[in-house]
Amino acid sequence: MATIGTNLLTLADHAKRLDPSGKIGKIVELLEVANPMIEDIAFMEGNLVTGHRTNIRTGLPAVYWRLMNQGVANSKSTTAQVDEACGMMEARSQVDKDLASLASDLGAFRLSEAKPFVEAMSQEASQTLIYGNSSTAPEEFTGLAARYSSLSATNAQNIITGAGAGSDNSSIWLVCWGEDTVHGIFPKGSQAGLVHEDLGLADAFDASNNRFRAYLDLWQWKLGLVLKDWRYVVRIPNIDVSNLVAKSSAADLIELMIKATHRIPNLSKGKPCFYASRSVVQMLDIQRRDDVISGGQLSYKESDGMPAVSFRGIPVKICDSILETEAVVA
């Protein structure tokens, strides 16, 4: 059951949203964070009602040099099918009708509660896109970190360690988004993106299962991740954040990022972008200061009227969903 004051708005919550004139005041969204992956990723409709099935070439046919009057053996290529599942994220809210009626502008009051739901779901989607793991949390989809988590795995050549230790590590991700590389999915026959359903005024129930009238809202987002070609994602893990900030045995971010660009077979095959935590991008900027003087590869360019950091023409974006408390990738 919903707990008043925890999961339901109260009179005190209502009062905190009013300005001196009694109208809904502008709320400073201190909890908003940067989620550029969600903005950059392309979403496609899956070919399954629960996700998407991808056919992957796993082997090439054998070819031979032939002499006159000598035959060659038949050969063939090999393929494999990989099924990627979607997760279904939901949130609900209910506001007592009489509480909502205290607001001079009912629409503004309900909007003030809808905005944080959108932000919360965006943050959760971004976090899952990186750290989701359906093996340990079946209700989620599997994100990037679980797929690039071992230096002895098949895709280990696309994991470039920053040599950090301890538990205060972070990662830089280079992702080349594209239809044939890595992209998002939504289930076949469903709707893409965050869906809001205004359930209107209806009966709600208190902790004793007694009815009261309330405005009800439902938010839902069905999404997943398809990694068609693992060569188009590079992870730079084991970046010791404390060492980086202290400039003591710090990872050479410029060198690591140069190596990452050379792991991608063809950067023009999709939309490449670097993602890192706020502290890592800050220290990348500081390392850039010295490298630019000596002819480094980092530069600033204008993007939508705002200066943006780029590396060899690839955007570098702050992603607050990337943790600075990652365990060592070994």
Backbone torsions as a table, in degrees:
resi	resn	phi	psi	omega
1	MET	NA	149.7	177.7
2	ALA	-69.2	141.6	-179.4
3	THR	-103.9	123.1	-180.0
4	ILE	-62.5	134.1	-179.6
5	GLY	89.4	-16.1	177.8
6	THR	-111.3	-52.0	-178.6
7	ASN	-111.1	-7.5	-178.9
8	LEU	-124.6	144.5	177.5
9	LEU	-68.6	141.8	178.7
10	THR	-116.1	175.7	175.8
11	LEU	-59.8	-36.7	179.2
12	ALA	-64.8	-40.9	177.2
13	ASP	-63.0	-41.4	179.7
14	HIS	-61.0	-45.4	-177.1
15	ALA	-63.5	-32.6	-178.4
16	LYS	-71.7	-9.2	-178.9
17	ARG	-101.7	-1.8	-177.0
18	LEU	-95.3	140.7	172.7
19	ASP	-89.6	176.9	-176.8
20	PRO	-57.2	-23.3	-179.8
21	SER	-84.0	-4.6	-179.5
22	GLY	91.6	0.3	178.7
23	LYS	-92.8	164.9	177.8
24	ILE	-67.2	118.4	-178.4
25	GLY	-81.7	164.1	176.6
26	LYS	-72.0	126.6	-178.9
27	ILE	-94.4	127.3	176.6
28	VAL	-78.3	114.8	-174.8
29	GLU	-84.8	79.7	-178.8
30	LEU	-69.3	-17.0	-175.8
31	LEU	-94.5	0.9	176.8
32	GLU	-70.1	138.9	179.3
33	VAL	-131.6	169.8	180.0
34	ALA	-84.9	121.6	178.5
35	ASN	-125.6	63.4	-173.3
36	PRO	-66.8	-25.8	179.0
37	MET	-60.4	-40.9	179.8
38	ILE	-65.0	-32.1	178.7
39	GLU	-76.1	-31.6	-174.0
40	ASP	-88.7	-32.3	-172.5
41	ILE	-66.7	135.2	176.2
42	ALA	-88.7	134.4	179.3
43	PHE	-107.2	138.2	178.3
44	MET	-128.6	152.3	176.2
45	GLU	-71.4	130.2	178.8
46	GLY	-71.8	163.4	177.9
47	ASN	-97.9	7.0	174.6
48	LEU	-124.6	153.0	-180.0
49	VAL	-70.0	-15.6	178.7
50	THR	-113.2	-0.5	-178.2
51	GLY	166.5	-128.4	-173.8
52	HIS	-153.2	138.6	176.1
53	ARG	-108.6	128.0	-179.1
54	THR	-115.5	136.3	173.8
55	ASN	-97.5	125.1	-175.1
56	ILE	-121.0	133.9	175.1
57	ARG	-75.7	121.5	-177.9
58	THR	-109.2	-13.7	-179.6
59	GLY	-158.3	146.3	178.7
60	LEU	-96.2	153.5	177.5
61	PRO	-69.2	154.1	176.2
62	ALA	-77.9	140.4	176.9
63	VAL	-123.4	156.3	-171.0
64	TYR	-136.5	154.9	165.5
65	TRP	-90.6	134.1	-174.6
66	ARG	-119.6	140.4	171.8
67	LEU	-94.1	160.3	175.1
68	MET	-58.1	140.7	178.7
69	ASN	63.8	24.2	179.2
70	GLN	-133.3	133.4	-178.1
71	GLY	-91.6	177.2	176.6
72	VAL	-130.1	156.5	-179.1
73	ALA	-78.0	151.0	172.9
74	ASN	-68.5	152.7	176.5
75	SER	-148.3	171.5	-179.4
76	LYS	-155.2	161.8	172.6
77	SER	-87.1	167.4	177.4
78	THR	-125.9	147.6	179.1
79	THR	-133.2	165.2	176.1
80	ALA	-140.7	154.3	176.9
81	GLN	-110.3	135.3	178.9
82	VAL	-124.4	125.8	177.0
83	ASP	-99.2	126.7	176.8
84	GLU	-109.5	131.0	-177.5
85	ALA	-97.8	150.5	173.6
86	CYS	-95.7	155.0	171.3
87	GLY	-107.5	158.7	179.9
88	MET	-122.0	110.8	-178.8
89	MET	-101.8	132.2	-178.7
90	GLU	-135.5	155.6	173.1
91	ALA	-149.7	147.3	178.9
92	ARG	-131.6	150.8	173.0
93	SER	-139.8	151.0	174.4
94	GLN	-141.9	135.3	-178.4
95	VAL	-125.8	124.9	179.7
96	ASP	-52.8	131.6	-177.6
97	LYS	-55.0	-44.1	-177.4
98	ASP	-70.6	-30.3	175.7
99	LEU	-68.5	-44.9	179.8
100	ALA	-64.2	-32.6	-177.5
101	SER	-69.8	-13.4	177.4
102	LEU	-70.2	-21.4	-179.6
103	ALA	-78.5	139.4	178.4
104	SER	-69.8	-23.8	178.9
105	ASP	-128.5	98.7	-176.2
106	LEU	-60.7	-41.8	-179.2
107	GLY	-61.8	-43.4	179.3
108	ALA	-65.1	-36.8	180.0
109	PHE	-65.6	-45.3	-179.6
110	ARG	-68.0	-35.9	177.3
111	LEU	-64.5	-36.1	179.8
112	SER	-63.4	-24.5	177.6
113	GLU	-92.5	-25.4	-179.1
114	ALA	-72.4	-38.4	-175.4
115	LYS	-57.9	-45.4	179.4
116	PRO	-66.9	-27.5	175.6
117	PHE	-64.3	-43.0	178.7
118	VAL	-62.1	-43.6	179.9
119	GLU	-65.1	-42.3	-179.1
120	ALA	-62.9	-40.7	-179.5
121	MET	-71.5	-34.4	176.7
122	SER	-64.4	-42.8	178.5
123	GLN	-64.7	-41.7	-179.4
124	GLU	-66.1	-40.8	178.7
125	ALA	-63.1	-43.3	179.9
126	SER	-64.7	-42.5	179.1
127	GLN	-62.9	-41.2	-179.1
128	THR	-71.9	-33.9	177.4
129	LEU	-57.6	-30.4	179.1
130	ILE	-95.8	-50.2	-169.2
131	TYR	-111.3	3.8	179.4
132	GLY	-60.9	147.5	-179.5
133	ASN	-150.4	103.1	-177.1
134	SER	-69.7	-14.5	177.7
135	SER	-70.8	-35.2	180.0
136	THR	-102.8	-20.3	177.7
137	ALA	-136.1	86.9	-172.5
138	PRO	-58.5	-21.6	-179.3
139	GLU	-76.6	-13.7	-179.7
140	GLU	-94.7	172.3	166.1
141	PHE	-101.3	163.1	-177.3
142	THR	-86.3	125.8	-178.6
143	GLY	-91.0	-163.5	-173.8
144	LEU	-75.4	-42.2	-172.4
145	ALA	-60.6	-38.9	-179.6
146	ALA	-67.8	-23.0	-178.7
147	ARG	-87.5	-20.7	179.2
148	TYR	-124.8	71.0	-169.7
149	SER	-127.8	4.4	-177.3
150	SER	-144.8	132.7	178.4
151	LEU	-77.5	-1.6	176.8
152	SER	-112.9	7.5	-179.7
153	ALA	-79.9	170.9	180.0
154	THR	-60.0	-35.8	-177.8
155	ASN	-92.8	19.5	-175.8
156	ALA	-61.8	-25.0	-179.9
157	GLN	-65.8	-17.1	177.1
158	ASN	-101.8	19.2	172.6
159	ILE	-119.9	109.6	-175.8
160	ILE	-110.4	104.8	-172.7
161	THR	-73.6	142.4	175.9
162	GLY	-89.0	5.2	174.0
163	ALA	69.2	16.0	178.6
164	GLY	-77.9	165.0	178.3
165	ALA	-134.9	-179.5	178.4
166	GLY	79.5	-155.9	-174.8
167	SER	-124.0	15.4	179.4
168	ASP	-114.8	46.5	-178.6
169	ASN	-96.3	160.7	175.2
170	SER	-139.8	173.5	-178.6
171	SER	-129.4	150.2	165.9
172	ILE	-106.8	134.2	178.5
173	TRP	-113.2	133.8	168.7
174	LEU	-112.4	114.1	-177.5
175	VAL	-120.6	130.4	177.1
176	CYS	-106.9	90.8	-175.7
177	TRP	-67.8	138.9	176.5
178	GLY	179.1	163.6	-178.4
179	GLU	-62.3	-32.8	-178.0
180	ASP	-105.4	10.1	-177.6
181	THR	-121.0	-77.1	178.0
182	VAL	-148.7	133.0	-177.4
183	HIS	-157.1	169.0	176.8
184	GLY	-89.6	161.8	177.9
185	ILE	-137.6	157.8	167.1
186	PHE	-131.9	151.2	-172.7
187	PRO	-59.5	149.8	178.8
188	LYS	-56.0	129.9	177.3
189	GLY	82.4	0.9	179.9
190	SER	-102.3	-175.8	-177.1
191	GLN	-103.8	139.3	179.7
192	ALA	-77.7	147.2	173.0
193	GLY	83.5	-176.4	-178.7
194	LEU	-75.6	125.5	-178.2
195	VAL	-111.1	128.2	177.2
196	HIS	-111.3	130.7	177.4
197	GLU	-119.5	115.3	176.5
198	ASP	-82.2	106.0	-177.6
199	LEU	-82.6	-2.9	174.3
200	GLY	70.9	-157.9	-179.0
201	LEU	-87.9	122.0	-176.7
202	ALA	-151.7	175.7	177.4
203	ASP	-75.1	134.5	172.6
204	ALA	-121.2	173.3	-174.9
205	PHE	-130.8	138.9	177.2
206	ASP	-88.0	-173.1	-176.0
207	ALA	-64.5	-20.7	178.6
208	SER	-97.4	10.6	179.6
209	ASN	68.3	24.0	175.2
210	ASN	-90.7	145.1	-175.2
211	ARG	-81.9	149.1	166.4
212	PHE	-152.4	159.1	-177.8
213	ARG	-85.7	135.8	-176.8
214	ALA	-151.5	156.2	171.8
215	TYR	-87.2	126.0	-174.7
216	LEU	-114.3	142.0	177.5
217	ASP	-135.2	145.1	176.7
218	LEU	-128.9	129.7	173.9
219	TRP	-114.7	138.2	-179.8
220	GLN	-144.9	142.1	178.9
221	TRP	-144.1	117.2	177.0
222	LYS	-105.8	119.7	-176.8
223	LEU	-154.8	160.3	177.1
224	GLY	-155.5	-178.0	-177.5
225	LEU	-129.4	132.7	175.7
226	VAL	-114.8	122.3	175.4
227	LEU	-106.0	91.8	-177.2
228	LYS	-74.2	-38.5	-177.0
229	ASP	-137.4	105.2	-174.2
230	TRP	-63.1	-15.9	-178.6
231	ARG	-71.1	-11.5	-176.3
232	TYR	-100.3	17.2	170.4
233	VAL	-133.1	133.9	176.4
234	VAL	-126.0	131.5	175.6
235	ARG	-109.8	131.9	172.5
236	ILE	-111.3	89.2	-178.5
237	PRO	-91.6	-174.5	174.7
238	ASN	59.3	37.6	172.8
239	ILE	-90.7	105.8	-178.4
240	ASP	-69.7	109.8	-173.4
241	VAL	-68.0	-41.3	-178.9
242	SER	-64.8	-41.4	176.8
243	ASN	-65.3	-38.5	-178.9
244	LEU	-62.5	-47.8	-178.5
245	VAL	-67.5	-38.3	-179.0
246	ALA	-78.5	-8.3	-176.6
247	LYS	57.2	36.9	179.4
248	SER	-122.1	115.4	-174.7
249	SER	53.2	37.4	-175.5
250	ALA	-75.3	147.7	175.8
251	ALA	-66.2	140.1	175.7
252	ASP	-83.0	93.7	-173.6
253	LEU	-63.7	-37.7	-179.1
254	ILE	-62.2	-46.6	-179.5
255	GLU	-63.8	-42.4	-179.7
256	LEU	-63.5	-39.3	-179.5
257	MET	-71.6	-33.7	174.7
258	ILE	-61.5	-45.7	178.6
259	LYS	-60.0	-40.2	-178.3
260	ALA	-62.1	-41.3	-178.9
261	THR	-63.7	-28.5	-179.3
262	HIS	-83.1	-7.5	175.8
263	ARG	-84.1	-21.0	-179.9
264	ILE	-80.7	122.8	-176.5
265	PRO	-60.1	-40.5	-175.8
266	ASN	-152.3	100.1	-175.6
267	LEU	-65.6	-20.0	-179.9
268	SER	-84.1	-1.0	-179.0
269	LYS	-76.4	-16.4	-179.9
270	GLY	-152.0	-156.5	180.0
271	LYS	-110.1	97.5	-176.0
272	PRO	-80.8	148.1	177.0
273	CYS	-158.5	140.6	172.6
274	PHE	-91.5	141.9	175.8
275	TYR	-131.1	138.2	178.8
276	ALA	-154.3	165.0	178.8
277	SER	-70.4	168.5	-176.9
278	ARG	-62.5	-42.3	-179.5
279	SER	-67.1	-38.2	-179.1
280	VAL	-68.3	-42.7	178.1
281	VAL	-65.0	-36.3	177.1
282	GLN	-60.6	-47.2	-179.0
283	MET	-72.7	-27.9	172.8
284	LEU	-63.3	-40.0	177.9
285	ASP	-64.7	-39.2	179.5
286	ILE	-69.2	-42.6	176.2
287	GLN	-64.2	-34.2	177.9
288	ARG	-60.5	-38.0	-178.1
289	ARG	-54.0	-42.9	179.7
290	ASP	-75.7	-38.1	-176.6
291	ASP	-71.8	-33.8	179.6
292	VAL	-64.2	-37.8	178.6
293	ILE	-60.4	-37.2	-178.4
294	SER	-98.5	14.3	175.8
295	GLY	89.7	37.9	179.8
296	GLY	-71.9	-178.2	-171.9
297	GLN	-101.4	-3.1	179.7
298	LEU	-87.2	142.6	178.1
299	SER	-150.1	167.6	174.2
300	TYR	-108.1	141.6	174.1
301	LYS	-141.5	162.5	-179.2
302	GLU	-84.5	133.1	176.3
303	SER	-137.0	114.0	-177.4
304	ASP	55.4	37.2	177.2
305	GLY	81.6	0.6	-178.7
306	MET	-120.5	141.9	177.0
307	PRO	-67.2	134.8	-179.7
308	ALA	-129.4	140.6	177.8
309	VAL	-78.7	137.2	175.8
310	SER	-136.0	154.1	179.0
311	PHE	-129.5	114.0	-176.1
312	ARG	52.4	38.4	179.0
313	GLY	82.6	-1.3	-179.9
314	ILE	-98.6	126.8	179.6
315	PRO	-59.9	145.4	174.7
316	VAL	-118.5	117.6	-172.8
317	LYS	-122.2	142.6	174.0
318	ILE	-74.7	129.0	176.4
319	CYS	-125.8	106.8	-175.6
320	ASP	-71.0	-10.6	178.0
321	SER	-78.7	-15.1	177.7
322	ILE	-78.8	121.6	-174.8
323	LEU	-75.4	157.9	172.7
324	GLU	-113.7	22.7	-180.0
325	THR	-131.2	32.0	-178.4
326	GLU	-73.3	146.6	172.5
327	ALA	-74.9	164.1	-179.7
328	VAL	-67.8	133.6	172.2
329	VAL	-87.9	117.0	-173.2
330	ALA	-121.8	NA	NA
